[in-house]
Amino acid sequence: MFIHRSAIIRIVLVLALLPLAAHAQQAKPSAPALPQAAPHHALDLTPVKPESVGFSSERLENLHKLIQDQIDQKHLVGAVTILARHGKIVEYRTYGQRDLATSTPMTKDTICRDYSMTKPVTGVAMMILYEQGKWLPNDPISKYIPEFAHLKVQKGVDADGKSILVDPDHAPTMRELLTHTAGFSYGREKSPADAMYSDKKVMQSANLQEMIDKLATIPLLYQPGKGWLYSSSMDIQGYIVEKLSGQTLPDFDREHIYAPLGMRDAGFFVPADKRKRFATNYFSDPQGNLKPGPTADGIPTDYAVQPTMPSGGGGMVSTAEDYYRFAQMLANGGQLEGKRVLAPSTVKLMTSPHVAESLLTGEFGIGMSVIRPGFSWGYDCAVVFDPAAANLSDGKGTFFWDGAAGTWFFVDPTNDIVFVSMIQRMTSPDNHGLMYRSHAVIDQALVDPAK
């Protein structure tokens, strides 16, 4: 078959230009490619070698000794700890017992009272609603709780010891509610207004609406934004969660937090089929001996049924693993195992310092957690925003909190560390010291932070 020379030339040219055309097609400007979805890895709770993520096995013995010494000296009954870095478990340990009377050993699936470690969980519930556009930080609280529209402020007392009441300089805001700066209390201070918390049995109310109705009649202890006082603010937030979502606080937490994160035993009570895993709560008697017993402030110790007044400030129970899953979600910027609870920007908002610089004076705080230079409060959690100024070894941006029975956790985003510890020793003066010492011994064990 005869093919004209010009046709052959054209065929050769076409074949030669095909790769260039393909390259041009690839280089053609187009819409940015969507990022590939991250694989949905299941959380692996098998410990890795500490050295693989920068820790020293030898130096971690300081952590073990810190906790074991408490048990050996009979200051503590038992503990469960989880330490992780880069989302990998470095240690998952149990110590001692969960019940002295029966010599039952502490186990990884032991259920503990979280008490005030409930607060950051309530904070996440609030931030979920924030992401839904249901509230803003500068909104007055009364926008969502009309009963608070006419709150007064206590300004000293008169000659008869009665409160002098004035109007607030401004209506307390949602931001102030989430940072303990709105003026509410727990009823533990010495003033007529504060005494009303006990007189009216605010924290023993039959339900959250009754609590709100009582609080509406009690003056704020200081002008909004002009002080810091550990308070019932997170219980008030629990009411707001219920009002904005149309669900009870336990139901909201279960649907939006516990279930997505695989927190299998978290809740506000311990059902019958889990009772055998519920740790005994201990108190120190006048001689310093650990004894089981009831708690103060009317907070239940048996947790046998779903409460009619679920406490957003202190009502949760969980295992160490449950709470680790929650903390690791925050460390991951709001997601775990492919389930997103919050956006990274929302986690950053929640865990940034929000207390006015004028209050970082060392005059306010609870226990060893003192609001001071470098140490502030975010939304429902403490924040170390300048470790050197706060005289702490934590990484910048570390956020944390603890509970009355000695549970504690921290997330160090600079070093990508998560730590959770569960103990059940009620309101001991040693609890805060143990928490802060654990930060120190974990920090000193991180010898290769670049890994």
C-alpha positions in Angstrom: 0.0 0.0 0.0 1.4 3.3 -1.0 1.3 6.1 1.5 2.3 9.6 0.4 5.4 11.0 2.0 3.5 14.0 3.5 1.1 11.7 5.2 4.0 9.8 6.8 5.4 13.1 8.0 2.1 14.1 9.5 1.8 10.7 11.3 5.3 11.0 12.7 4.6 14.5 14.0 1.3 13.4 15.6 3.0 10.5 17.4 5.9 12.8 18.5 3.4 15.4 19.9 1.2 12.9 21.8 3.4 12.9 25.0 3.6 16.7 24.9 -0.2 16.9 24.6 -0.6 14.5 27.5 1.8 16.6 29.6 -0.1 19.8 28.6 -3.3 18.1 29.7 -1.8 17.2 33.1 -0.4 20.7 33.5 -3.7 22.4 32.6 -5.0 24.5 35.6 -7.9 22.9 37.3 -9.7 22.8 40.6 -7.4 21.8 43.5 -7.5 18.0 44.1 -9.3 17.0 47.3 -7.0 15.7 50.0 -6.9 11.9 50.4 -8.9 10.8 53.4 -6.7 9.6 56.2 -7.0 5.9 56.8 -9.5 5.1 59.6 -7.1 3.2 61.9 -8.5 1.6 65.0 -6.9 2.8 68.2 -4.1 0.3 69.1 -3.7 0.1 72.8 -0.7 -2.2 72.6 2.3 -0.4 74.2 5.2 0.5 71.9 8.8 0.6 73.1 9.1 4.0 74.8 12.4 4.8 73.0 10.6 4.6 69.7 8.7 7.8 70.5 11.4 9.6 72.4 10.9 8.4 76.0 13.5 6.7 78.2 12.3 3.4 79.7 14.8 4.0 82.6 13.5 7.5 83.3 9.8 6.4 83.2 10.6 4.3 86.3 10.3 7.6 88.2 6.6 7.7 87.2 6.1 4.1 88.4 7.8 4.9 91.7 5.8 8.1 92.2 2.5 6.2 92.1 3.7 2.9 93.8 5.2 4.8 96.7 1.8 6.4 97.4 0.3 2.8 97.6 3.1 1.4 99.6 2.7 4.3 102.1 -1.0 3.6 102.3 -1.9 7.0 101.0 -3.5 5.5 97.9 -5.3 2.3 97.1 -4.8 1.8 93.4 -4.4 3.5 90.0 -4.7 3.1 86.3 -2.5 5.1 84.0 -2.2 5.6 80.3 0.7 7.5 78.6 0.7 8.1 74.9 2.8 10.0 72.4 2.0 10.6 68.7 -1.2 8.6 69.3 0.9 5.5 70.3 0.5 3.9 73.7 3.8 4.1 75.7 2.4 2.7 78.9 -0.9 1.3 80.1 -0.5 0.2 83.7 -2.5 -0.8 86.8 -1.3 -0.4 90.4 -2.7 -1.7 93.6 -6.3 -2.4 94.3 -9.8 -1.0 93.5 -11.2 -2.3 96.8 -9.3 -3.0 100.0 -12.0 -4.9 101.8 -12.1 -7.6 99.2 -8.5 -7.3 98.0 -9.8 -6.9 94.5 -6.9 -5.8 92.2 -7.1 -2.7 90.1 -7.9 -3.6 86.5 -7.8 -1.7 83.2 -11.6 -1.8 82.9 -12.2 -0.4 86.4 -14.9 2.3 86.4 -14.1 5.5 88.3 -15.8 8.7 89.4 -14.5 11.5 87.2 -16.0 14.3 89.3 -14.6 17.6 87.9 -12.9 15.9 84.9 -16.5 16.0 83.7 -16.0 19.7 83.0 -13.9 19.4 79.8 -16.4 16.8 78.4 -19.2 19.4 79.1 -17.0 21.9 77.4 -16.8 19.7 74.3 -20.6 19.4 74.3 -20.9 23.2 74.4 -18.4 23.5 71.5 -20.4 21.0 69.4 -23.3 23.3 69.8 -21.1 26.3 69.1 -20.2 24.6 65.8 -23.9 24.3 65.1 -24.2 28.1 65.4 -26.3 27.9 68.5 -24.3 30.3 70.7 -21.4 32.8 70.6 -18.9 33.6 73.3 -20.0 37.2 73.7 -23.7 36.4 74.0 -25.2 37.2 77.4 -26.1 34.1 79.3 -29.6 35.4 79.8 -30.1 35.0 76.0 -30.4 31.3 76.7 -31.4 31.4 80.4 -34.0 34.3 80.7 -34.2 33.5 84.5 -30.7 35.2 84.7 -31.9 38.5 83.1 -32.0 40.3 86.4 -29.0 38.9 88.4 -27.5 41.3 91.0 -23.9 41.5 92.2 -22.9 41.4 95.9 -20.8 44.5 96.7 -19.8 43.9 100.3 -22.0 43.8 103.3 -23.8 46.5 105.5 -23.5 47.0 109.2 -25.9 44.2 109.9 -23.9 41.8 107.8 -26.4 41.7 104.9 -25.3 41.8 101.3 -25.2 45.2 99.5 -26.5 44.5 96.0 -25.8 46.4 92.8 -26.5 45.8 89.1 -23.8 44.1 87.1 -21.6 46.4 85.0 -22.6 44.2 82.1 -24.7 41.1 81.7 -22.4 38.0 82.3 -21.5 36.4 79.0 -21.1 32.9 77.8 -17.4 33.3 77.6 -17.3 34.3 81.2 -19.5 31.3 82.0 -17.0 28.9 80.4 -14.0 30.5 82.1 -15.3 30.7 85.7 -15.3 34.5 85.5 -19.1 35.2 85.4 -19.5 35.5 89.2 -21.1 32.2 90.1 -19.8 30.0 93.0 -20.0 26.5 94.5 -21.0 27.9 97.9 -17.6 27.4 99.6 -16.7 31.0 100.1 -17.4 33.2 103.2 -20.1 35.7 102.3 -23.9 36.0 102.6 -24.4 35.5 98.9 -22.2 32.4 98.9 -24.0 31.0 102.0 -27.2 31.0 99.9 -25.8 28.1 97.8 -25.9 25.9 100.9 -29.1 27.4 102.3 -30.9 26.8 99.1 -29.2 23.4 98.5 -28.4 24.5 94.9 -26.3 21.5 94.0 -28.8 19.1 95.6 -31.7 20.3 93.4 -34.1 17.7 92.0 -33.3 18.7 88.4 -31.4 21.3 86.4 -34.4 23.6 86.0 -34.8 23.7 89.8 -31.1 24.5 90.0 -31.4 27.4 87.6 -34.4 28.8 89.4 -32.4 28.8 92.7 -29.4 30.4 91.1 -31.5 33.2 89.6 -32.2 34.3 93.2 -28.6 34.4 94.3 -26.3 37.4 93.7 -23.1 37.0 91.7 -20.1 37.2 94.0 -18.2 39.8 91.9 -18.7 41.9 88.8 -18.6 39.7 85.7 -15.1 39.4 84.3 -13.5 41.0 87.4 -12.7 37.8 89.3 -12.1 34.1 88.9 -13.9 31.5 91.1 -14.2 27.8 90.7 -17.9 27.4 90.4 -21.1 25.8 89.3 -20.6 27.3 85.8 -20.3 23.9 84.1 -23.5 22.7 85.7 -25.2 25.7 84.2 -23.7 24.8 80.9 -25.2 21.3 81.3 -28.6 23.0 81.5 -27.8 25.1 78.3 -26.8 21.9 76.5 -30.2 20.4 77.3 -32.0 23.5 76.3 -30.2 24.1 73.0 -30.2 20.4 72.0 -33.5 19.2 73.2 -31.8 16.2 74.8 -30.8 15.4 78.3 -27.2 16.0 79.0 -26.5 12.2 79.4 -28.2 11.5 76.1 -26.4 14.3 74.3 -23.0 13.2 75.6 -23.7 9.6 74.6 -24.8 10.4 71.1 -22.3 13.1 70.2 -19.2 12.1 72.3 -19.3 8.7 74.0 -20.6 6.6 71.0 -18.4 8.2 68.3 -15.3 7.9 70.4 -16.0 4.3 71.6 -16.3 5.4 75.3 -18.1 2.2 76.2 -18.4 2.7 80.0 -18.7 6.5 80.2 -21.9 7.9 81.6 -23.6 9.4 84.6 -24.4 6.2 86.4 -23.1 2.6 86.6 -25.7 0.0 85.5 -26.2 -3.3 87.4 -24.2 -5.4 84.9 -21.1 -3.2 85.4 -21.3 -2.7 89.2 -18.6 -5.3 89.9 -16.1 -3.1 88.0 -16.9 0.1 90.0 -14.0 1.2 92.2 -14.5 2.0 95.9 -14.1 5.7 96.7 -11.8 6.5 99.7 -11.4 9.3 102.2 -8.8 10.1 104.8 -10.0 9.9 108.4 -8.6 12.3 111.0 -5.6 9.9 111.5 -4.9 9.9 107.8 -6.1 6.4 107.2 -8.0 5.6 104.0 -11.7 4.7 104.6 -14.6 4.2 102.2 -17.4 6.6 102.8 -19.9 9.1 101.4 -18.9 12.3 99.7 -19.9 15.9 100.5 -22.2 18.3 98.8 -24.8 15.7 98.2 -23.0 14.2 95.2 -24.1 10.5 95.0 -21.5 7.8 95.6 -23.5 4.8 94.4 -24.4 6.1 90.9 -27.0 3.3 90.7 -29.5 5.1 88.5 -29.5 7.9 85.9 -29.6 11.2 87.9 -32.5 13.5 87.6 -30.0 16.4 87.9 -27.0 15.3 85.8 -24.0 17.4 86.8 -22.0 18.9 83.9 -19.5 19.9 86.5 -18.9 16.6 88.2 -21.3 13.8 87.4 -19.5 11.5 85.0 -18.0 8.1 85.5 -15.6 6.3 83.1 -12.7 4.0 82.7 -9.2 5.3 82.1 -9.5 4.1 78.5 -12.7 5.9 78.0 -11.2 9.2 79.1 -8.0 8.5 77.1 -10.1 8.2 74.0 -11.7 11.6 74.8 -8.3 13.2 75.5 -6.7 11.7 72.4 -9.5 13.1 70.3 -8.6 16.6 71.5 -4.9 15.9 70.9 -5.8 14.9 67.3 -7.6 18.1 66.7 -11.1 16.8 67.2 -11.2 13.4 65.7 -10.4 9.7 66.6 -10.6 6.6 64.5 -12.0 8.6 61.6 -14.9 10.0 63.7 -14.8 13.8 63.9 -16.3 15.4 67.0 -14.9 18.9 66.6 -13.0 20.9 64.0 -9.3 21.6 64.7 -10.1 25.4 65.0 -12.8 24.7 67.6 -10.4 22.6 69.7 -7.9 25.5 69.5 -10.6 27.9 70.6 -11.5 25.7 73.5 -7.9 25.2 74.7 -6.6 28.7 74.3 -6.3 31.1 77.3 -9.4 33.3 77.8 -8.9 34.9 81.2 -8.1 38.6 81.1 -4.5 39.4 81.7 -5.5 41.6 84.6 -6.6 38.5 86.5 -3.4 36.5 86.1 -2.1 37.8 89.4 -1.9 34.7 91.6 -4.9 35.8 93.6 -7.3 33.3 92.1 -7.4 29.5 91.7 -8.1 26.3 93.4 -5.5 24.2 95.2 -2.2 24.3 93.4 -3.9 25.4 90.1 -3.4 29.1 90.5 -4.3 31.6 87.8 -1.0 33.5 87.2 1.3 34.6 84.4 1.6 31.8 81.9 -1.3 29.8 83.5 -4.9 30.6 82.5 -8.2 29.0 81.8 -9.7 28.1 78.4 -13.2 26.9 77.9 -13.7 24.3 80.7 -10.0 23.4 81.2 -6.8 24.9 82.5 -4.2 26.1 79.9 -0.4 26.5 80.3 0.2 29.1 77.6 3.7 30.2 78.8 5.4 27.3 80.7 8.4 29.4 81.8 6.3 32.2 83.2 4.1 29.6 85.0 7.3 27.8 86.3 6.3 24.5 84.7 8.0 22.1 82.4 5.0 21.4 80.3 5.0 22.1 76.6 3.4 25.3 75.5 -0.3 25.0 75.2 -0.7 22.1 77.6 -4.3 21.8 78.8 -5.6 19.6 81.6 -7.9 19.2 84.5 -8.5 16.8 87.4 -11.3 15.6 89.7 -12.1 15.6 93.4 -11.3 11.9 93.7 -7.8 12.4 92.2 -8.4 11.6 88.6 -6.4 13.7 86.2 -5.3 14.1 82.5 -3.3 16.4 80.4 -2.7 17.0 76.7 0.6 18.5 75.7 0.2 19.6 72.0 3.8 20.8 71.7 5.3 17.4 72.5 2.2 15.4 71.4 1.7 13.7 74.8 -1.5 12.5 76.3 -1.6 11.2 79.9 -4.6 9.9 81.9 -4.6 8.7 85.5 -7.5 7.3 87.5 -7.4 7.0 91.3 -10.2 7.2 93.8 -9.0 9.2 96.8 -11.4 11.9 97.7 -10.3 15.5 98.1 -6.9 14.6 99.6 -4.4 17.5 99.9 -2.0 15.1 98.1 -4.1 14.9 94.9 -2.9 18.1 93.3 0.6 17.5 94.3 0.6 14.0 92.7 -0.9 15.5 89.5 1.7 18.1 89.1 4.6 15.8 90.1 3.4 13.4 87.4 3.7 16.2 84.8 7.3 16.7 86.0 8.3 13.0 85.9 6.8 12.5 82.5 8.5 15.6 81.1 11.9 14.5 82.3 11.4 11.0 80.7 11.0 12.6 77.3 14.7 12.7 76.3 14.4 12.8 72.5 11.4 15.0 71.7 12.4 15.2 68.0 11.3 11.6 67.5 
